Amino acid sequence: MIRVDAMGDACPIPVVKAKKAIKELGGSGVVEVLVDNSIAVENLTKLAKSLNCTAAAEKKGEAEYCVKITVGEAAAQPEVGGEACYVPAGKKRIVVAMASGKMGEGNDELGAVLAKGFLFALTQQEQLPEAVLFYNGGATLTTEGSPALEDIRTLEAQGVEILTCGTCLNYYGLSDKLAVGGVTNMYVIVEKLTGADLVIRP
């Protein structure tokens, strides 16, 4: 067993430390990660799922959690979203990065209308993106009250992975307002962007 102390570490450090410890196991074993917030627990659980590992979280105190990741031989073969990532021959892996609740520069009201129009148009494409990442101001698009929720839910229903930065939700006070998709961290965001054949930033 490897014990990782990630107390006080900001996103995505707990995930980075856990992934390093999993590699050090060399095939099977248990990694225990100590963290101080529920977002880190969720991120570690997602990491475990993506690597075909199992995770169990225990709250030890008001701001202390222990996440036990049990690693088997399958952990050596990473997957996306817990399912094997299959990309048909000839098709690019597309990732959309929404860094704002608005599209373009100029009038903010127009920018918000354009962002909603972009997401609707995205639902109508023959080839959909593998994932849409929402961070910074873009995090507001996946939360309660967003005019784009219906379109984002349509994308999710068609198999597009919808991920919103947990740090951004915390910053804007929207952690309990997420209405579609899942919470992610900067490690996964970078992984998605660098693994894509094409990144679209509207």
C-alpha positions as CSV (number, residue, x, y, z in Angstrom):
1,M,0.0,0.0,0.0
2,I,1.1,3.5,-0.8
3,R,-0.2,6.5,1.3
4,V,-0.4,9.9,-0.3
5,D,-0.8,13.1,1.7
6,A,-2.5,15.6,-0.4
7,M,-4.0,17.7,2.4
8,G,-4.0,21.3,1.5
9,D,-3.0,20.7,-2.1
10,A,-4.9,22.6,-4.8
11,C,-6.4,21.0,-7.8
12,P,-5.0,19.1,-9.7
13,I,-2.2,18.1,-7.4
14,P,-4.1,15.4,-5.6
15,V,-4.9,13.7,-8.9
16,V,-1.3,14.1,-10.1
17,K,0.1,12.6,-6.8
18,A,-2.4,9.7,-6.9
19,K,-1.6,8.8,-10.6
20,K,2.1,8.8,-9.8
21,A,1.5,6.5,-6.8
22,I,-0.7,4.1,-8.9
23,K,2.2,3.8,-11.4
24,E,4.6,3.1,-8.6
25,L,2.5,0.1,-7.5
26,G,3.6,-1.7,-10.6
27,G,0.3,-3.5,-11.4
28,S,-1.8,-4.1,-8.2
29,G,-2.3,-2.8,-4.7
30,V,-3.9,0.0,-2.8
31,V,-3.3,3.7,-2.9
32,E,-4.6,5.8,0.0
33,V,-5.0,9.5,-0.6
34,L,-5.7,12.0,2.1
35,V,-7.4,15.2,1.0
36,D,-9.3,18.1,2.6
37,N,-12.3,18.7,0.3
38,S,-15.1,16.9,-1.4
39,I,-14.2,18.1,-4.9
40,A,-10.8,16.3,-4.6
41,V,-12.7,13.2,-3.5
42,E,-14.8,13.4,-6.6
43,N,-11.8,14.0,-8.9
44,L,-9.9,11.0,-7.4
45,T,-13.0,8.8,-7.8
46,K,-13.2,9.8,-11.5
47,L,-9.5,9.1,-11.9
48,A,-10.0,5.6,-10.4
49,K,-12.9,4.9,-12.7
50,S,-11.0,6.1,-15.8
51,L,-8.2,3.6,-14.9
52,N,-10.6,0.7,-14.3
53,C,-9.8,0.8,-10.6
54,T,-12.2,0.9,-7.6
55,A,-12.4,3.8,-5.2
56,A,-13.9,4.1,-1.7
57,A,-14.0,7.4,0.2
58,E,-14.3,7.8,4.0
59,K,-14.8,11.1,5.8
60,K,-12.5,11.2,8.8
61,G,-13.2,14.7,10.0
62,E,-14.8,18.0,9.1
63,A,-12.1,18.7,6.4
64,E,-10.4,15.3,6.1
65,Y,-11.2,12.5,3.7
66,C,-9.4,9.3,2.8
67,V,-9.8,7.9,-0.7
68,K,-8.7,4.3,-1.1
69,I,-8.0,3.3,-4.7
70,T,-7.7,-0.4,-5.3
71,V,-5.6,-1.1,-8.4
72,G,-5.6,-4.3,-10.5
73,E,-3.9,-5.4,-13.7
74,A,-6.5,-3.5,-15.7
75,A,-5.2,-0.2,-14.3
76,A,-2.4,-0.2,-16.8
77,Q,-4.9,0.4,-19.6
78,P,-6.4,3.9,-19.2
79,E,-9.9,4.5,-20.6
80,V,-12.0,7.5,-21.1
81,G,-15.1,7.9,-18.9
82,G,-14.8,4.3,-17.7
83,E,-15.5,3.0,-21.2
84,A,-13.1,2.2,-24.0
85,C,-12.6,5.2,-26.2
86,Y,-13.3,4.2,-29.8
87,V,-12.7,6.6,-32.7
88,P,-13.9,5.5,-36.1
89,A,-11.2,5.5,-38.8
90,G,-10.9,8.8,-40.6
91,K,-12.6,10.8,-37.9
92,K,-10.8,13.2,-35.7
93,R,-11.0,13.4,-31.9
94,I,-12.6,16.8,-31.4
95,V,-12.7,18.7,-28.1
96,V,-14.5,22.0,-27.5
97,A,-13.2,24.4,-24.9
98,M,-15.6,26.9,-23.6
99,A,-13.6,29.4,-21.5
100,S,-16.4,32.0,-21.3
101,G,-20.2,32.3,-21.2
102,K,-19.9,34.6,-24.2
103,M,-18.6,34.1,-27.7
104,G,-16.2,36.6,-29.3
105,E,-15.3,40.1,-28.2
106,G,-17.5,43.2,-28.1
107,N,-21.1,43.4,-26.8
108,D,-21.6,41.0,-23.9
109,E,-25.3,40.5,-24.6
110,L,-24.6,39.6,-28.2
111,G,-21.7,37.4,-27.0
112,A,-24.1,35.4,-24.8
113,V,-26.6,34.9,-27.7
114,L,-23.7,33.7,-29.9
115,A,-22.5,31.2,-27.3
116,K,-26.0,29.7,-27.0
117,G,-26.3,29.6,-30.8
118,F,-22.9,27.9,-31.0
119,L,-23.9,25.2,-28.6
120,F,-27.2,24.6,-30.4
121,A,-25.4,24.4,-33.8
122,L,-23.0,21.9,-32.2
123,T,-25.9,19.6,-31.5
124,Q,-26.7,19.5,-35.2
125,Q,-23.3,18.5,-36.5
126,E,-22.8,15.1,-38.2
127,Q,-19.7,14.5,-36.2
128,L,-20.0,15.5,-32.5
129,P,-17.1,16.4,-30.3
130,E,-15.7,13.8,-27.9
131,A,-16.0,16.3,-25.0
132,V,-17.0,19.9,-24.2
133,L,-14.9,21.5,-21.4
134,F,-16.3,24.4,-19.5
135,Y,-13.9,26.5,-17.4
136,N,-13.5,30.1,-16.0
137,G,-16.6,32.0,-17.2
138,G,-17.7,29.1,-19.3
139,A,-18.6,27.2,-16.0
140,T,-21.7,29.4,-15.8
141,L,-23.1,27.7,-18.9
142,T,-23.6,24.3,-17.2
143,T,-25.2,25.7,-14.0
144,E,-28.8,26.4,-13.0
145,G,-30.3,29.3,-14.9
146,S,-28.1,29.0,-18.0
147,P,-30.0,29.6,-21.2
148,A,-27.9,26.9,-22.9
149,L,-28.8,24.0,-20.6
150,E,-31.2,22.3,-23.0
151,D,-28.6,22.3,-25.8
152,I,-25.8,21.0,-23.5
153,R,-28.1,18.3,-22.2
154,T,-28.8,17.3,-25.8
155,L,-25.1,17.0,-26.4
156,E,-24.7,14.8,-23.3
157,A,-27.7,12.6,-24.4
158,Q,-25.9,12.1,-27.7
159,G,-22.8,10.8,-25.9
160,V,-20.7,13.9,-25.6
161,E,-18.8,14.2,-22.4
162,I,-19.7,17.4,-20.5
163,L,-17.1,18.5,-18.0
164,T,-16.9,21.6,-15.8
165,C,-13.9,22.8,-13.9
166,G,-14.5,22.3,-10.1
167,T,-12.1,25.1,-9.1
168,C,-14.1,27.5,-11.3
169,L,-17.4,26.4,-9.9
170,N,-16.0,27.0,-6.4
171,Y,-14.6,30.4,-7.4
172,Y,-18.0,31.6,-8.7
173,G,-19.9,30.1,-5.8
174,L,-21.7,27.6,-8.1
175,S,-20.5,24.3,-6.7
176,D,-24.1,23.3,-5.8
177,K,-25.6,24.7,-8.9
178,L,-24.2,22.3,-11.6
179,A,-27.2,21.2,-13.7
180,V,-25.6,19.1,-16.4
181,G,-22.4,16.9,-16.8
182,G,-19.7,16.3,-14.3
183,V,-17.1,18.1,-12.3
184,T,-13.5,17.9,-13.5
185,N,-10.0,19.2,-12.7
186,M,-7.2,20.9,-14.5
187,Y,-5.3,17.6,-15.0
188,V,-8.1,16.1,-16.9
189,I,-8.7,19.3,-18.9
190,V,-5.1,19.3,-20.0
191,E,-5.3,15.6,-20.8
192,K,-8.4,16.1,-22.9
193,L,-6.9,19.0,-24.8
194,T,-3.5,17.4,-25.5
195,G,-5.1,14.2,-26.5
196,A,-7.4,15.8,-29.1
197,D,-6.7,16.0,-32.8
198,L,-8.7,19.2,-33.0
199,V,-9.5,21.7,-30.2
200,I,-12.2,24.3,-30.9
201,R,-12.3,27.4,-28.8
202,P,-15.3,29.5,-29.9
